[in-house]
Amino acid sequence: MLAFITLLQAINLGSAVSPIGAALAVLGAAWGIGKIGSNALEAMARQPEAAGSLQSAMIIAGGLIEGATLFALVVCLLIAL
C-alpha cells in the first residue's frame, strides 16, 4: 500500500486520482447504509417483535461503514498531499 502511494506521488497522479477515490468511497458508503436501512425496515415489517435487536445491529453496522469510509477519505487525503 505504501509503495502504491509512493508511486502515485512520484508520477504526480495523486492530486488527480484522490478526489475520484474519495467520491467512490462516499458513494459506496451511502449505498451500503441505504441497503442496511431498507433491509432492516423490511425485516421489522415482517417480524415486529425483533425490531429492537434489528435496530441495534443496524446502528452498529452503519457505524462500522462510516468508520471505514472515514479511513478511505483519510487515505485519499494523504495521497493528494
Contacts in CASP RR format, 6 or more apart in sequence:
PFRMAT RR
TARGET T0000
AUTHOR 0000-0000-0000
METHOD contacts of the structure
MODEL  1
MLAFITLLQAINLGSAVSPIGAALAVLGAAWGIGKIGSNALEAMARQPEA
AGSLQSAMIIAGGLIEGATLFALVVCLLIAL
5 78 0 8 1.000
5 79 0 8 1.000
8 14 0 8 1.000
8 17 0 8 1.000
8 79 0 8 1.000
9 79 0 8 1.000
14 79 0 8 1.000
14 80 0 8 1.000
15 80 0 8 1.000
17 79 0 8 1.000
18 76 0 8 1.000
18 77 0 8 1.000
18 79 0 8 1.000
18 80 0 8 1.000
19 76 0 8 1.000
19 80 0 8 1.000
21 72 0 8 1.000
21 76 0 8 1.000
22 72 0 8 1.000
22 73 0 8 1.000
22 76 0 8 1.000
22 77 0 8 1.000
25 69 0 8 1.000
25 72 0 8 1.000
25 73 0 8 1.000
25 76 0 8 1.000
26 69 0 8 1.000
26 73 0 8 1.000
28 69 0 8 1.000
29 65 0 8 1.000
29 66 0 8 1.000
29 68 0 8 1.000
29 69 0 8 1.000
32 65 0 8 1.000
33 62 0 8 1.000
33 65 0 8 1.000
33 66 0 8 1.000
36 58 0 8 1.000
36 61 0 8 1.000
36 62 0 8 1.000
36 65 0 8 1.000
37 58 0 8 1.000
40 54 0 8 1.000
40 55 0 8 1.000
40 57 0 8 1.000
40 58 0 8 1.000
43 50 0 8 1.000
43 54 0 8 1.000
44 50 0 8 1.000
44 51 0 8 1.000
44 54 0 8 1.000
44 55 0 8 1.000
END
